[in-house]
Amino acid sequence: MTALAGIRVVELSGLAPAPFGCMVLADLGADVVLVERPGGNGPAGPPPGPMQRGRRTVTVDLKSEAGVAELLSLIEKADVLVEGFRPGVAERLGFGPEVCERLNPRLIYARMTGWGQDGPLAPAAGHDIDYIAIAGALDPLGRAGEKPHAPINLLGDFAGGGMLLAVGVLAALVERGTSGRGQVVDAAMVDGSSLLMTFIHGMAAAGRWPAPRGRNLLDGGAPFYDTYRAADGGYLAVGSLEPQFYAALLKGLNLTDDPDLPGQFDFAAWPELRRRFTERFLEKTRDEWAAIFEPLDACVSPVLSLAEAPLHPHNEARKSFIEVDGIVQPAPAPRLQRTPAKPPAPPRTTSVPEVLASWP
């Protein structure tokens, strides 16, 4: 038995955030049926594979009356509907929240958008980089004196989008256990991205985020919380914030007894401290430094590539990566003690009648 066994999810095909949220639900045991449009999502859509794992896929033309009728037949038996259209599109096509509530009062109607269902920007187009820009999550990212740099599409699409969607669906399912009623979940990437900045807002309010981009404690401004190039072109991630970890960093770099080394929190001397660290890390390869720091508990780690990460001994021991349909990919998470996730199955194509027959 998995945690979400018996939960039926209808997912209308879309781009990155909603498929990721539905992947999380499928990993946790929900029966997710992906409703694909004829011809798919085109080159901008997610490639087939990891993001669609654990799903059955049906093709339905939602621009036709017959297709909408097929979708509504699925919705009538579902627990959750996930759609990622712009506000008002689902209503115009004939399967908005009011229609679905009349058909299935227990339905969780989850709406994944960038800007949300209301507000001046609700009808506008956008992508991850736009949502994190408006949320205040893009401005702090980047080197001092340089332009903001987007962390691929992790913040808006996945952390502030798909994961927020999954949390909203789970919360609504828990509440339904008491009320017996479904509700609309308005998951907006701009909301989720700003939510992720809560800690930084607290730091700023406390006067602990005083400087512009790239000059603060956690944004690469501190020389003991940054990345360094090694002799072979590899990189080390250094997060030696606390005094005991900083002491271990100096020990690993053989700088403990250097009388000319500036103090850890001598802010004016941070450029000199960074210069010293930079020179020292260039003396050995990434893996040589990794071996030196492994027993020191200094919060120093090798920066691994996508191909290297699954082969790291810790990830191998925890089975943090799995292979599904010949593709190496991250394993389901989090790990539940009594109801662990099953190994995800590759996506498979089916039909609406077959799904309905399996949903008595």
C-alpha positions in Angstrom: 0.0 0.0 0.0 1.3 3.4 -1.0 0.5 6.7 0.7 -1.9 7.9 -2.1 -3.3 4.5 -3.1 -6.8 4.9 -4.4 -6.5 8.6 -5.3 -7.4 9.2 -8.9 -5.8 12.2 -10.7 -6.7 13.5 -14.1 -3.8 15.6 -15.5 -4.3 17.8 -18.5 -1.1 17.9 -20.4 1.1 21.0 -20.0 4.6 22.3 -19.5 7.1 21.7 -16.7 5.4 22.7 -13.4 2.1 20.7 -13.5 3.8 17.6 -14.9 6.3 17.8 -12.1 3.6 18.2 -9.4 1.7 15.2 -10.9 4.9 13.2 -11.0 5.3 13.7 -7.3 1.6 12.6 -6.7 2.2 9.5 -8.9 5.4 8.7 -7.1 3.5 8.7 -3.8 1.0 6.2 -5.2 -1.8 8.2 -6.9 -3.3 6.8 -10.1 -2.5 9.6 -12.5 -4.1 9.7 -16.0 -2.4 12.1 -18.3 -4.8 13.6 -20.9 -2.7 14.5 -23.9 -3.8 16.7 -26.8 -3.5 15.4 -30.3 0.0 16.1 -31.5 1.3 16.7 -28.0 2.8 19.9 -26.6 5.3 20.5 -29.4 9.1 21.2 -28.9 8.5 23.3 -25.7 6.8 20.5 -23.9 8.6 18.1 -21.5 10.3 15.2 -23.3 8.8 11.8 -22.8 10.4 9.9 -19.9 11.1 10.9 -16.3 8.5 13.6 -16.0 5.7 11.3 -17.2 6.7 8.3 -15.2 4.0 6.3 -13.4 1.2 7.6 -15.7 -1.3 6.2 -18.1 -1.8 8.5 -21.1 -4.9 9.0 -23.2 -5.3 11.3 -26.2 -8.4 13.6 -26.1 -9.3 16.5 -28.3 -10.5 19.1 -25.8 -11.6 21.5 -28.5 -14.4 19.1 -29.6 -17.7 18.3 -27.8 -16.9 14.6 -27.9 -13.5 15.2 -26.3 -14.9 17.4 -23.6 -17.5 14.7 -22.9 -14.8 12.1 -22.6 -12.9 14.3 -20.1 -16.0 14.9 -18.0 -16.5 11.2 -17.8 -13.1 10.9 -16.2 -13.6 13.9 -14.0 -16.8 12.3 -12.6 -14.8 9.4 -11.2 -11.7 11.4 -10.2 -10.4 12.8 -6.9 -8.2 15.5 -8.5 -8.1 17.4 -11.7 -4.9 19.3 -12.6 -5.0 21.9 -15.4 -2.4 24.6 -16.4 -4.4 26.8 -18.8 -4.5 30.6 -18.6 -7.4 31.8 -16.5 -10.8 31.4 -18.2 -9.6 28.8 -20.8 -11.0 25.8 -19.1 -14.3 27.6 -18.6 -14.6 28.5 -22.3 -13.8 24.9 -23.2 -16.6 23.6 -21.0 -14.9 22.1 -17.9 -14.4 25.0 -15.5 -14.7 24.5 -11.7 -18.5 25.2 -11.6 -19.2 22.5 -14.2 -16.9 20.0 -12.5 -18.3 20.7 -9.0 -21.8 20.0 -10.2 -20.6 16.8 -11.7 -18.4 15.7 -8.8 -18.7 17.8 -5.6 -15.7 15.9 -4.0 -13.3 17.0 -6.8 -10.1 18.8 -6.0 -9.7 21.3 -8.9 -6.0 22.2 -9.1 -5.0 25.2 -11.3 -1.4 25.7 -12.1 -0.5 29.1 -13.5 2.3 31.6 -13.5 0.5 34.6 -12.2 -2.6 33.1 -10.5 -6.3 33.2 -11.3 -6.6 37.0 -10.6 -4.6 40.2 -10.5 -3.4 42.5 -13.3 -1.0 40.0 -14.8 -3.3 36.9 -14.6 -4.1 36.8 -18.4 -0.5 37.6 -19.4 2.1 35.2 -20.8 5.2 34.4 -18.8 7.9 31.9 -18.0 9.8 30.9 -14.9 12.3 33.8 -15.2 9.4 36.3 -15.3 7.6 34.9 -12.2 10.8 34.8 -10.1 11.6 38.4 -11.3 8.3 39.8 -10.0 8.5 37.6 -6.9 11.7 39.3 -5.8 13.5 35.9 -6.1 15.7 36.7 -9.1 17.3 40.0 -8.0 19.4 38.5 -5.3 20.9 35.8 -7.6 24.2 36.4 -9.2 27.7 37.8 -8.6 28.4 41.2 -7.2 28.3 43.9 -9.8 26.8 41.6 -12.4 23.3 41.1 -13.8 20.9 38.7 -12.0 21.3 35.1 -13.1 18.4 32.6 -13.2 19.0 29.2 -11.6 17.7 27.4 -14.7 14.0 26.9 -14.1 14.2 25.3 -10.6 12.7 28.2 -8.6 9.6 29.1 -10.5 8.6 26.0 -12.4 9.5 23.3 -9.9 10.0 24.5 -6.4 7.6 27.5 -6.6 5.3 25.8 -9.1 5.0 22.0 -9.3 5.9 21.3 -5.7 3.5 24.0 -4.5 0.8 22.4 -6.6 1.4 19.0 -5.0 1.3 20.5 -1.5 -2.0 22.3 -2.3 -3.6 19.1 -3.6 -2.5 17.1 -0.6 -3.8 19.8 1.8 -7.2 19.8 0.0 -7.4 16.1 0.1 -6.8 16.1 3.9 -9.5 18.8 4.4 -11.9 16.8 2.2 -11.6 14.0 4.7 -13.4 16.2 7.2 -15.8 18.2 5.0 -16.5 15.7 2.3 -16.2 18.5 -0.3 -13.6 19.4 -2.9 -12.3 22.9 -3.6 -10.2 24.9 -6.1 -6.4 25.0 -5.6 -5.0 28.2 -7.1 -1.2 27.4 -7.4 0.7 30.4 -8.9 4.4 30.3 -9.5 4.8 33.9 -8.5 3.2 33.1 -5.1 5.4 30.0 -4.7 8.5 31.8 -5.7 7.9 34.6 -3.2 7.1 32.0 -0.5 10.5 30.5 -1.0 12.1 33.9 -0.2 10.5 34.0 3.3 13.9 33.2 5.0 15.6 36.0 3.1 12.9 38.5 4.0 13.5 37.6 7.6 17.2 38.0 7.2 16.7 41.5 5.6 14.3 42.5 8.4 16.9 41.6 11.0 19.6 43.6 9.2 21.4 40.5 8.2 21.0 41.0 4.4 22.3 44.5 4.1 24.3 44.5 0.9 23.5 44.4 -2.8 23.5 41.2 -4.8 26.6 39.0 -4.3 27.8 40.7 -1.1 25.8 38.9 1.6 26.4 35.8 3.7 24.6 33.2 1.5 24.7 34.7 -2.0 28.4 34.2 -2.7 29.5 37.3 -0.9 31.2 35.3 1.9 34.4 33.6 0.9 33.5 30.6 3.2 30.1 30.1 1.4 31.1 29.9 -2.3 32.5 27.6 -5.0 36.2 27.3 -5.9 37.9 26.0 -9.0 40.4 23.2 -8.5 43.6 22.4 -10.5 41.8 20.1 -12.9 38.9 22.5 -13.7 36.5 20.9 -11.3 34.8 22.8 -8.5 34.4 22.5 -4.7 31.3 23.8 -2.9 32.3 25.5 0.4 29.6 26.0 3.1 31.8 26.5 6.2 29.5 29.0 8.0 29.8 27.9 11.7 33.1 28.4 13.6 33.7 24.6 13.9 33.2 24.1 10.2 35.3 27.1 9.3 38.1 25.8 11.5 37.9 22.5 9.7 38.1 24.4 6.4 41.3 26.1 7.4 42.7 22.8 8.5 42.0 21.1 5.2 43.5 24.0 3.3 46.5 24.0 5.7 45.9 27.6 6.7 45.2 27.1 10.4 48.6 28.5 11.5 48.8 31.3 9.0 49.2 34.5 11.0 48.4 36.8 8.1 45.1 35.2 7.3 42.1 37.6 7.9 39.4 36.8 10.4 36.3 35.0 9.2 34.0 37.9 9.8 36.4 40.7 8.9 34.1 41.9 6.1 36.5 44.4 4.8 39.1 41.7 4.3 36.8 39.2 2.5 38.4 39.9 -0.9 41.8 39.0 0.5 40.4 35.9 2.2 38.8 34.8 -1.1 42.0 35.3 -2.9 43.9 33.1 -0.5 41.2 30.4 -0.7 41.2 30.6 -4.5 45.0 30.2 -4.7 45.0 27.2 -2.3 42.2 25.3 -4.1 44.1 25.6 -7.4 46.9 23.5 -5.9 45.0 20.2 -6.1 42.3 18.5 -8.2 38.7 18.4 -7.2 38.8 14.8 -6.1 42.0 15.3 -4.2 40.4 18.0 -2.2 37.2 15.9 -1.8 39.4 13.2 -0.2 41.1 15.6 2.1 37.8 17.1 3.3 35.8 13.9 3.6 36.9 13.1 7.2 37.0 16.7 8.4 33.3 17.6 8.6 34.0 21.0 7.1 30.9 21.3 4.8 33.1 21.1 1.7 31.8 19.0 -1.2 32.7 18.2 -4.8 30.5 19.8 -7.4 29.2 16.9 -9.4 27.8 16.8 -12.9 24.4 15.3 -13.8 26.2 12.1 -14.9 28.4 12.0 -11.8 25.7 12.5 -9.2 24.2 9.0 -9.4 27.6 7.4 -9.0 28.5 9.2 -5.7 28.9 6.6 -2.9 26.3 8.4 -0.7 23.7 8.5 -3.5 24.4 4.9 -4.4 24.0 3.8 -0.8 20.7 5.6 -0.5 19.6 4.6 -4.0 18.8 8.2 -4.6 18.8 7.6 -8.4 16.9 4.8 -10.2 16.6 3.6 -13.8 13.2 3.7 -15.4 12.8 2.5 -19.0 16.5 2.8 -19.5 16.8 6.4 -18.2 18.7 7.2 -15.0 16.7 9.7 -12.9 16.0 10.8 -9.3 14.2 8.4 -7.2 10.8 9.3 -5.5 11.0 11.4 -2.4 10.3 11.9 0.5 10.7 8.4 1.9 7.8 7.1 4.0 8.3 4.4 6.6 5.1 2.4 6.3 3.9 3.3 2.9 7.1 3.7 0.7 6.8 4.6 -2.9 7.0 1.8 -5.4 9.5 1.9 -8.2 8.0 4.1 -10.9 6.7 2.5 -14.1 7.4 4.0 -17.5 4.5 5.9 -19.0 2.1 3.8 -21.1 -0.6 4.7 -23.6 -4.2 3.6 -23.0 -7.7 4.8 -23.7 -10.5 6.6 -21.9 -12.8 3.4 -21.9 -10.0 1.4 -20.4 -9.4 3.9 -17.6 -13.1 4.1 -16.8 -13.3 0.4 -16.6 -10.5 0.4 -14.0 -12.2 3.2 -12.0 -15.5 1.5 -10.8 
